[in-house]
Amino acid sequence: MFEHLGPLAYNRPKPKRWRHRFVVAFLFSLGIFFLATMIVPGPSSLASDTSPKVHWQSSTLEQRVSRGSTQVQLFQLTIDSPVSGAGLQKMKVYVNGLYDAQYLSQLKLFHQGVQLGTLLDLDEHGYLNFNLNDYKLPAGTSQFVITLPETKLLATGTIMQFSVENRTDLKLTYQNQRLVPTGKFPLLSGVTQIVDQGDWQVYNRTKQGNFIVPSRGRTLLGIMSLASGAELLDIKTIEFGLEQAKKQKNDNIEFVLINDGNIVATATSTAGQILFVINKPLVAKISSLLDIELYAKDLPVGDYLFSLKNITGKGYVSNNIISWTEPLVLSRVHSLSDYPVFESAVVDPSLRAGWNNVFSTKIKASGKNKINFYKFTWYYQAKNATVRQAKVFVDSKYYPMDVIIKDNMVIAKAEWSNPLSIDVEGHLVQLMLDVDQLGPDSVIEAYLQPDIITTDPDSIWEYNIVWSHDANLKNSYLLPYLPLAPTVLTHID
Protein backbone atom coordinates (compact mmCIF):
# COMPACT_ATOMS: atom_id res chain seq x y z
CA MET A 1 0.00 0.00 0.00
CA PHE A 2 3.06 2.15 0.30
CA GLU A 3 4.60 1.18 -3.03
CA HIS A 4 4.27 4.73 -4.36
CA LEU A 5 6.66 6.05 -1.73
CA GLY A 6 10.36 6.06 -2.46
CA PRO A 7 13.06 4.70 -0.10
CA LEU A 8 14.03 6.71 3.04
CA ALA A 9 16.76 9.28 2.59
CA TYR A 10 19.26 7.62 4.98
CA ASN A 11 19.00 4.40 3.04
CA ARG A 12 19.88 5.94 -0.28
CA PRO A 13 23.38 5.33 -1.65
CA LYS A 14 25.69 8.47 -1.41
CA PRO A 15 27.55 9.81 -4.41
CA LYS A 16 31.22 8.65 -4.40
CA ARG A 17 32.87 12.15 -4.27
CA TRP A 18 35.69 11.09 -1.83
CA ARG A 19 37.42 9.19 -4.59
CA HIS A 20 37.67 12.32 -6.65
CA ARG A 21 39.06 14.35 -3.75
CA PHE A 22 41.69 11.71 -2.94
CA VAL A 23 42.95 11.64 -6.50
CA VAL A 24 43.27 15.46 -6.56
CA ALA A 25 45.15 15.55 -3.25
CA PHE A 26 47.53 12.79 -4.34
CA LEU A 27 48.35 14.52 -7.62
CA PHE A 28 48.90 17.84 -5.80
CA SER A 29 51.30 16.26 -3.29
CA LEU A 30 53.21 14.50 -6.04
CA GLY A 31 53.67 17.78 -7.83
CA ILE A 32 54.98 19.47 -4.70
CA PHE A 33 57.47 16.62 -4.17
CA PHE A 34 58.91 16.87 -7.69
CA LEU A 35 59.05 20.64 -7.43
CA ALA A 36 60.94 20.45 -4.12
CA THR A 37 63.53 18.06 -5.53
CA MET A 38 64.25 20.45 -8.37
CA ILE A 39 65.08 23.38 -6.03
CA VAL A 40 68.84 23.82 -5.35
CA PRO A 41 69.56 24.51 -1.64
CA GLY A 42 70.69 28.12 -1.06
CA PRO A 43 73.26 29.53 1.41
CA SER A 44 70.60 29.69 4.10
CA SER A 45 70.46 25.92 4.26
CA LEU A 46 71.89 24.54 7.49
CA ALA A 47 75.02 22.45 7.34
CA SER A 48 74.83 18.71 7.76
CA ASP A 49 76.76 16.68 10.32
CA THR A 50 79.44 16.04 7.71
CA SER A 51 80.07 19.74 7.04
CA PRO A 52 83.48 21.12 8.05
CA LYS A 53 83.73 22.51 11.60
CA VAL A 54 85.22 25.99 11.69
CA HIS A 55 86.39 26.59 15.26
CA TRP A 56 86.63 30.07 16.82
CA GLN A 57 88.34 31.26 19.99
CA SER A 58 89.38 34.61 21.40
CA SER A 59 92.23 36.08 23.41
CA THR A 60 91.16 37.29 26.85
CA LEU A 61 94.48 38.94 27.71
CA GLU A 62 93.89 42.20 29.53
CA GLN A 63 95.99 45.23 28.64
CA ARG A 64 96.72 48.76 29.76
CA VAL A 65 97.46 51.15 26.90
CA SER A 66 99.14 54.52 27.19
CA ARG A 67 96.98 57.34 25.81
CA GLY A 68 98.40 58.32 22.43
CA SER A 69 99.36 54.80 21.41
CA THR A 70 98.59 53.87 17.81
CA GLN A 71 97.37 50.71 16.08
CA VAL A 72 96.10 49.21 19.32
CA GLN A 73 94.81 45.65 18.99
CA LEU A 74 91.52 45.42 20.89
CA PHE A 75 90.01 42.07 19.87
CA GLN A 76 91.84 38.97 18.62
CA LEU A 77 89.92 36.04 17.14
CA THR A 78 91.68 32.84 16.15
CA ILE A 79 90.00 30.62 13.53
CA ASP A 80 90.85 27.02 12.75
CA SER A 81 89.32 25.80 9.49
CA PRO A 82 89.85 22.23 8.25
CA VAL A 83 89.13 23.28 4.66
CA SER A 84 89.99 26.13 2.34
CA GLY A 85 87.20 28.27 0.93
CA ALA A 86 84.75 28.68 3.78
CA GLY A 87 83.20 32.11 3.23
CA LEU A 88 82.64 34.70 5.94
CA GLN A 89 79.73 36.95 5.05
CA LYS A 90 79.22 39.10 8.10
CA MET A 91 80.56 39.56 11.61
CA LYS A 92 78.56 41.15 14.41
CA VAL A 93 80.59 42.44 17.37
CA TYR A 94 79.36 43.93 20.63
CA VAL A 95 81.36 46.80 22.17
CA ASN A 96 81.08 47.54 25.87
CA GLY A 97 82.55 50.74 27.30
CA LEU A 98 83.30 52.72 24.12
CA TYR A 99 80.22 54.38 22.68
CA ASP A 100 81.54 57.41 20.81
CA ALA A 101 80.75 56.94 17.13
CA GLN A 102 83.81 59.06 16.26
CA TYR A 103 86.09 56.30 17.56
CA LEU A 104 83.96 53.30 16.70
CA SER A 105 83.85 54.32 13.06
CA GLN A 106 87.68 54.22 13.02
CA LEU A 107 87.86 50.55 14.02
CA LYS A 108 89.58 48.38 11.43
CA LEU A 109 89.30 44.65 10.89
CA PHE A 110 92.41 42.76 9.79
CA HIS A 111 92.92 39.16 8.76
CA GLN A 112 96.51 37.96 8.85
CA GLY A 113 97.67 41.59 8.67
CA VAL A 114 95.46 42.53 5.71
CA GLN A 115 92.69 45.08 6.26
CA LEU A 116 89.29 43.95 5.03
CA GLY A 117 85.59 44.70 5.35
CA THR A 118 83.76 47.90 6.14
CA LEU A 119 81.67 48.89 9.11
CA LEU A 120 78.12 48.51 7.82
CA ASP A 121 76.38 50.12 10.73
CA LEU A 122 76.70 51.04 14.37
CA ASP A 123 73.46 50.69 16.26
CA GLU A 124 72.39 52.34 19.48
CA HIS A 125 72.91 49.13 21.44
CA GLY A 126 76.67 49.02 20.84
CA TYR A 127 76.81 46.47 18.01
CA LEU A 128 79.21 46.71 15.08
CA ASN A 129 78.39 44.95 11.82
CA PHE A 130 81.23 44.18 9.42
CA ASN A 131 80.34 43.29 5.83
CA LEU A 132 82.96 40.83 4.61
CA ASN A 133 81.52 39.99 1.17
CA ASP A 134 82.01 36.23 1.35
CA TYR A 135 85.67 36.52 2.44
CA LYS A 136 87.31 33.14 1.89
CA LEU A 137 89.09 31.62 4.87
CA PRO A 138 92.27 29.62 4.33
CA ALA A 139 92.71 26.13 5.67
CA GLY A 140 94.44 25.91 9.03
CA THR A 141 94.81 28.53 11.75
CA SER A 142 94.49 32.23 11.07
CA GLN A 143 93.60 35.35 13.01
CA PHE A 144 91.22 38.29 12.83
CA VAL A 145 92.14 41.44 14.75
CA ILE A 146 90.07 44.56 15.44
CA THR A 147 92.40 47.56 15.72
CA LEU A 148 91.97 51.18 16.80
CA PRO A 149 94.39 53.40 14.82
CA GLU A 150 94.56 56.31 17.31
CA THR A 151 93.96 56.75 21.05
CA LYS A 152 95.27 60.24 21.85
CA LEU A 153 91.78 61.77 22.18
CA LEU A 154 90.41 59.01 24.40
CA ALA A 155 89.90 59.95 28.03
CA THR A 156 92.21 58.45 30.63
CA GLY A 157 90.40 55.64 32.39
CA THR A 158 88.40 54.56 29.33
CA ILE A 159 87.68 50.85 29.58
CA MET A 160 86.45 48.74 26.69
CA GLN A 161 85.72 45.10 25.94
CA PHE A 162 84.60 43.37 22.76
CA SER A 163 82.62 40.18 22.20
CA VAL A 164 80.87 37.98 19.68
CA GLU A 165 77.85 37.01 21.72
CA ASN A 166 76.26 34.21 19.68
CA ARG A 167 77.17 31.74 16.94
CA THR A 168 74.62 33.42 14.69
CA ASP A 169 76.65 36.64 14.84
CA LEU A 170 79.14 34.96 12.49
CA LYS A 171 77.60 34.21 9.07
CA LEU A 172 79.64 31.44 7.41
CA THR A 173 79.02 29.42 4.27
CA TYR A 174 80.73 26.55 2.51
CA GLN A 175 79.66 25.13 -0.85
CA ASN A 176 76.27 26.92 -0.63
CA GLN A 177 75.62 25.61 2.86
CA ARG A 178 75.29 27.70 5.99
CA LEU A 179 77.93 26.69 8.57
CA VAL A 180 77.44 26.93 12.31
CA PRO A 181 80.76 28.00 13.91
CA THR A 182 82.07 25.97 16.82
CA GLY A 183 83.71 27.34 19.95
CA LYS A 184 82.85 28.56 23.42
CA PHE A 185 80.43 31.43 23.02
CA PRO A 186 80.33 34.26 23.83
CA LEU A 187 83.81 35.00 22.48
CA LEU A 188 85.23 37.67 24.79
CA SER A 189 88.24 39.95 24.50
CA GLY A 190 90.32 41.01 27.47
CA VAL A 191 89.59 44.40 29.00
CA THR A 192 91.57 47.31 27.52
CA GLN A 193 92.17 50.33 29.74
CA ILE A 194 93.54 53.70 28.62
CA VAL A 195 96.11 55.19 31.04
CA ASP A 196 98.19 58.39 31.07
CA GLN A 197 101.55 56.61 30.88
CA GLY A 198 103.24 53.25 31.19
CA ASP A 199 104.42 51.62 34.39
CA TRP A 200 106.94 49.00 35.49
CA GLN A 201 106.48 45.30 36.02
CA VAL A 202 109.42 43.77 37.90
CA TYR A 203 109.98 40.09 38.76
CA ASN A 204 112.75 38.49 40.81
CA ARG A 205 114.03 35.47 38.84
CA THR A 206 116.89 34.49 41.16
CA LYS A 207 116.56 30.72 41.59
CA GLN A 208 117.94 30.70 45.14
CA GLY A 209 117.54 33.76 47.31
CA ASN A 210 120.24 32.67 49.78
CA PHE A 211 123.48 31.10 48.55
CA ILE A 212 127.28 30.94 48.67
CA VAL A 213 129.53 32.44 45.99
CA PRO A 214 133.31 32.53 45.50
CA SER A 215 135.03 35.77 46.49
CA ARG A 216 137.20 35.76 43.37
CA GLY A 217 136.13 36.19 39.76
CA ARG A 218 132.87 37.30 38.18
CA THR A 219 129.96 36.03 40.26
CA LEU A 220 126.23 36.03 39.52
CA LEU A 221 124.32 37.72 42.35
CA GLY A 222 120.76 37.79 41.00
CA ILE A 223 118.43 37.88 38.00
CA MET A 224 115.36 40.03 37.46
CA SER A 225 112.90 40.44 34.59
CA LEU A 226 111.42 43.75 33.47
CA ALA A 227 108.35 44.62 31.42
CA SER A 228 106.14 47.65 30.83
CA GLY A 229 102.46 47.78 31.63
CA ALA A 230 101.26 50.17 28.92
CA GLU A 231 104.02 51.50 26.65
CA LEU A 232 107.61 50.80 25.69
CA LEU A 233 110.07 52.17 28.23
CA ASP A 234 113.62 53.20 27.33
CA ILE A 235 115.61 52.30 30.46
CA LYS A 236 117.83 55.11 31.77
CA THR A 237 119.05 54.00 35.21
CA ILE A 238 118.91 50.94 37.48
CA GLU A 239 119.88 51.27 41.14
CA PHE A 240 120.62 48.48 43.63
CA GLY A 241 121.17 48.62 47.36
CA LEU A 242 124.03 46.78 49.09
CA GLU A 243 124.07 45.86 52.78
CA GLN A 244 126.58 43.83 54.79
CA ALA A 245 125.74 41.98 57.98
CA LYS A 246 128.88 43.01 59.85
CA LYS A 247 128.92 46.60 58.59
CA GLN A 248 132.12 45.98 56.71
CA LYS A 249 133.30 48.53 54.19
CA ASN A 250 131.50 47.89 50.92
CA ASP A 251 132.64 50.83 48.79
CA ASN A 252 134.50 50.52 45.49
CA ILE A 253 133.25 47.03 44.66
CA GLU A 254 132.85 46.67 40.90
CA PHE A 255 129.60 45.37 39.46
CA VAL A 256 128.38 44.50 35.96
CA LEU A 257 124.89 44.47 34.45
CA ILE A 258 124.32 41.92 31.66
CA ASN A 259 121.47 41.33 29.21
CA ASP A 260 121.48 38.42 26.77
CA GLY A 261 125.18 37.81 27.40
CA ASN A 262 126.19 41.42 26.70
CA ILE A 263 127.42 44.00 29.19
CA VAL A 264 125.01 46.94 29.21
CA ALA A 265 126.54 48.93 32.08
CA THR A 266 129.16 48.88 34.86
CA ALA A 267 129.10 50.54 38.27
CA THR A 268 131.07 50.85 41.52
CA SER A 269 129.40 50.68 44.93
CA THR A 270 129.32 53.91 46.92
CA ALA A 271 127.81 54.26 50.39
CA GLY A 272 125.81 51.08 49.96
CA GLN A 273 124.40 52.07 46.55
CA ILE A 274 125.08 50.63 43.08
CA LEU A 275 123.88 53.00 40.34
CA PHE A 276 123.97 51.84 36.72
CA VAL A 277 123.58 54.52 34.05
CA ILE A 278 122.35 52.85 30.84
CA ASN A 279 123.89 54.45 27.76
CA LYS A 280 123.01 51.64 25.35
CA PRO A 281 119.51 50.96 23.97
CA LEU A 282 117.70 48.82 26.54
CA VAL A 283 113.91 48.70 26.21
CA ALA A 284 111.25 47.19 28.48
CA LYS A 285 108.41 45.90 26.31
CA ILE A 286 104.74 45.17 26.92
CA SER A 287 104.52 41.66 25.50
CA SER A 288 107.85 40.15 26.56
CA LEU A 289 110.21 40.07 29.53
CA LEU A 290 113.67 41.63 29.57
CA ASP A 291 116.13 39.62 31.70
CA ILE A 292 118.79 41.56 33.61
CA GLU A 293 121.67 39.83 35.45
CA LEU A 294 123.71 41.42 38.24
CA TYR A 295 127.34 40.31 38.63
CA ALA A 296 130.22 41.26 40.91
CA LYS A 297 133.73 41.23 39.47
CA ASP A 298 135.28 40.31 42.84
CA LEU A 299 133.15 40.19 45.97
CA PRO A 300 135.10 40.46 49.25
CA VAL A 301 134.47 37.78 51.86
CA GLY A 302 131.33 38.54 53.83
CA ASP A 303 127.54 38.30 53.98
CA TYR A 304 125.57 40.59 51.66
CA LEU A 305 121.99 41.61 50.99
CA PHE A 306 121.25 42.90 47.47
CA SER A 307 117.99 44.69 46.66
CA LEU A 308 116.56 46.62 43.74
CA LYS A 309 115.92 50.24 44.78
CA ASN A 310 114.92 52.16 41.67
CA ILE A 311 114.47 52.01 37.89
CA THR A 312 113.85 54.95 35.59
CA GLY A 313 112.83 54.90 31.93
CA LYS A 314 111.32 57.19 29.31
CA GLY A 315 107.96 56.31 27.83
CA TYR A 316 107.94 55.99 24.05
CA VAL A 317 104.41 57.42 23.79
CA SER A 318 104.01 59.68 26.83
CA ASN A 319 107.64 60.97 26.77
CA ASN A 320 107.48 60.95 30.59
CA ILE A 321 110.26 59.72 32.87
CA ILE A 322 108.68 56.81 34.74
CA SER A 323 110.17 55.46 37.97
CA TRP A 324 109.82 52.24 39.92
CA THR A 325 110.59 52.79 43.61
CA GLU A 326 109.24 49.75 45.45
CA PRO A 327 112.21 47.99 47.15
CA LEU A 328 112.64 44.38 46.05
CA VAL A 329 115.04 41.98 47.79
CA LEU A 330 117.08 40.28 45.07
CA SER A 331 119.34 37.90 46.99
CA ARG A 332 121.29 37.14 50.15
CA VAL A 333 124.83 36.14 49.29
CA HIS A 334 127.63 34.67 51.36
CA SER A 335 131.02 35.27 49.78
CA LEU A 336 133.72 32.78 50.75
CA SER A 337 137.32 32.51 49.67
CA ASP A 338 137.28 28.72 49.98
CA TYR A 339 134.49 26.17 50.02
CA PRO A 340 133.88 22.63 48.72
CA VAL A 341 132.30 21.92 45.37
CA PHE A 342 130.36 18.66 44.95
CA GLU A 343 129.82 16.83 41.66
CA SER A 344 127.90 13.63 40.94
CA ALA A 345 129.91 10.61 39.82
CA VAL A 346 128.76 7.51 37.94
CA VAL A 347 128.21 4.21 39.76
CA ASP A 348 127.47 0.72 38.46
CA PRO A 349 123.66 0.37 38.70
CA SER A 350 123.84 -3.42 39.23
CA LEU A 351 123.23 -4.60 42.80
CA ARG A 352 125.13 -7.72 43.83
CA ALA A 353 125.59 -9.68 46.99
CA GLY A 354 128.65 -8.40 48.89
CA TRP A 355 130.26 -4.94 48.67
CA ASN A 356 128.67 -2.37 46.35
CA ASN A 357 129.59 1.21 45.56
CA VAL A 358 126.16 2.80 46.15
CA PHE A 359 127.07 6.50 45.94
CA SER A 360 130.04 8.45 44.58
CA THR A 361 130.79 12.15 44.50
CA LYS A 362 133.76 14.15 43.29
CA ILE A 363 134.66 16.89 45.78
CA LYS A 364 136.99 19.79 44.94
CA ALA A 365 138.21 22.90 46.72
CA SER A 366 137.01 26.12 45.11
CA GLY A 367 140.19 28.04 45.98
CA LYS A 368 143.86 27.48 46.57
CA ASN A 369 143.45 26.40 50.20
CA LYS A 370 142.61 22.83 51.16
CA ILE A 371 139.22 21.87 52.53
CA ASN A 372 139.15 19.49 55.51
CA PHE A 373 136.18 17.17 56.02
CA TYR A 374 135.33 15.76 59.44
CA LYS A 375 131.91 14.23 58.85
CA PHE A 376 129.71 12.84 56.06
CA THR A 377 126.15 11.54 56.25
CA TRP A 378 124.43 9.40 53.63
CA TYR A 379 120.84 8.19 53.59
CA TYR A 380 119.76 4.92 51.98
CA GLN A 381 116.65 2.82 51.42
CA ALA A 382 116.91 -0.94 50.93
CA LYS A 383 114.08 -2.97 49.41
CA ASN A 384 114.29 -6.75 49.82
CA ALA A 385 117.91 -6.46 50.82
CA THR A 386 119.89 -6.41 54.06
CA VAL A 387 122.73 -3.94 54.67
CA ARG A 388 125.34 -5.46 56.98
CA GLN A 389 128.30 -3.06 56.93
CA ALA A 390 129.43 0.27 55.48
CA LYS A 391 132.82 1.70 54.57
CA VAL A 392 134.18 4.87 52.99
CA PHE A 393 136.51 4.69 50.01
CA VAL A 394 138.50 7.60 48.57
CA ASP A 395 139.68 7.25 44.98
CA SER A 396 138.66 3.56 45.09
CA LYS A 397 140.78 2.85 48.19
CA TYR A 398 139.61 2.21 51.74
CA TYR A 399 139.77 5.32 53.92
CA PRO A 400 139.70 4.87 57.70
CA MET A 401 136.74 6.64 59.30
CA ASP A 402 134.46 5.86 62.22
CA VAL A 403 131.36 4.54 60.45
CA ILE A 404 128.00 3.69 62.02
CA ILE A 405 124.66 2.64 60.50
CA LYS A 406 121.60 4.13 62.18
CA ASP A 407 118.00 4.66 61.01
CA ASN A 408 118.84 4.12 57.32
CA MET A 409 121.73 6.55 57.63
CA VAL A 410 125.44 5.96 57.29
CA ILE A 411 127.40 8.43 59.43
CA ALA A 412 131.17 8.63 58.88
CA LYS A 413 133.46 10.70 61.11
CA ALA A 414 137.16 11.34 60.66
CA GLU A 415 139.68 11.69 63.45
CA TRP A 416 140.18 15.31 64.49
CA SER A 417 143.90 14.99 63.79
CA ASN A 418 143.34 13.21 60.46
CA PRO A 419 140.53 14.84 58.42
CA LEU A 420 139.95 14.07 54.78
CA SER A 421 141.78 16.89 52.95
CA ILE A 422 140.49 18.02 49.56
CA ASP A 423 142.48 20.27 47.21
CA VAL A 424 141.58 21.97 43.96
CA GLU A 425 142.20 18.75 42.02
CA GLY A 426 139.63 16.96 44.15
CA HIS A 427 139.02 13.38 45.29
CA LEU A 428 136.35 10.76 44.60
CA VAL A 429 134.49 9.89 47.81
CA GLN A 430 132.53 6.61 47.70
CA LEU A 431 130.05 4.96 50.04
CA MET A 432 130.41 1.18 50.07
CA LEU A 433 127.68 -1.09 51.47
CA ASP A 434 127.92 -4.83 52.20
CA VAL A 435 124.58 -6.31 51.08
CA ASP A 436 123.04 -9.79 51.21
CA GLN A 437 119.66 -11.61 51.13
CA LEU A 438 118.89 -10.30 47.66
CA GLY A 439 115.79 -11.21 45.69
CA PRO A 440 114.65 -10.69 42.10
CA ASP A 441 113.35 -7.18 42.86
CA SER A 442 115.95 -5.97 45.36
CA VAL A 443 116.77 -2.24 45.14
CA ILE A 444 119.01 0.15 47.06
CA GLU A 445 118.72 3.94 46.73
CA ALA A 446 121.31 6.22 48.33
CA TYR A 447 122.28 9.90 48.41
CA LEU A 448 124.51 12.32 50.29
CA GLN A 449 122.44 14.06 52.99
CA PRO A 450 123.04 17.86 52.99
CA ASP A 451 122.14 20.24 55.81
CA ILE A 452 118.81 21.97 55.39
CA ILE A 453 118.19 23.25 58.92
CA THR A 454 118.43 27.00 59.49
CA THR A 455 118.74 27.02 63.29
CA ASP A 456 121.95 26.14 65.09
CA PRO A 457 121.91 22.81 66.99
CA ASP A 458 123.63 22.39 70.33
CA SER A 459 126.76 21.05 68.66
CA ILE A 460 128.39 21.41 65.24
CA TRP A 461 128.61 17.63 65.14
CA GLU A 462 124.84 17.35 64.85
CA TYR A 463 125.07 18.61 61.26
CA ASN A 464 125.21 16.09 58.41
CA ILE A 465 128.38 17.41 56.79
CA VAL A 466 131.14 19.18 58.73
CA TRP A 467 134.07 20.89 57.00
CA SER A 468 136.57 23.69 57.42
CA HIS A 469 139.25 25.62 55.58
CA ASP A 470 140.43 27.54 58.64
CA ALA A 471 139.91 27.25 62.38
CA ASN A 472 136.12 27.49 62.10
CA LEU A 473 133.98 24.41 61.50
CA LYS A 474 131.11 24.81 59.03
CA ASN A 475 128.11 22.79 57.79
CA SER A 476 126.88 22.24 54.24
CA TYR A 477 123.90 24.58 54.44
CA LEU A 478 123.79 26.83 51.32
CA LEU A 479 126.72 25.12 49.61
CA PRO A 480 126.21 25.22 45.82
CA TYR A 481 125.30 22.12 43.81
CA LEU A 482 123.70 20.35 46.79
CA PRO A 483 121.67 18.22 47.03
CA LEU A 484 122.98 15.78 44.47
CA ALA A 485 120.66 13.35 42.71
CA PRO A 486 120.33 9.92 44.38
CA THR A 487 121.67 6.77 42.81
CA VAL A 488 119.65 3.56 42.42
CA LEU A 489 121.09 0.03 42.25
CA THR A 490 118.90 -2.87 41.12
CA HIS A 491 119.46 -6.60 41.48
CA ILE A 492 118.84 -8.65 38.33
CA ASP A 493 118.95 -12.46 38.44
Secondary structure by P-SEA (a helix, b strand, c coil): ccccccccccccccccaaaaaaaaaaaaaaaaaaaaaacccccccccccccccbbbbbbcccccccccccccccbbbbbbbccccccccbbbbbbcccccaaaaaabbbbcccbbbbccccccccbbbbbbcccccccccccbbbbbbcccccccccccccccccccccbbbbcccbbbbbbccccccccbbbbccbbbbbbbbcccccccccccccccccbbbbbbbccccccccbbbbbbbbccccccccbbbbbbccccccbbbbbcccbbbbbbccbbbbbccbbbbbbbbbcccccccbbbbbcbbbbbbcccccccccccccccbbbbbbcbbbbbbbbbccccccccccccbbbbbbbcccbbbbbcbbbbbbccccccccbbbbbcccccccccccccccbbbbbcccccccccccbbbbbbbbbbccccccbbbbbbbbbbbcccccccccccccccccccccccccccccccccbbbbbbbcc
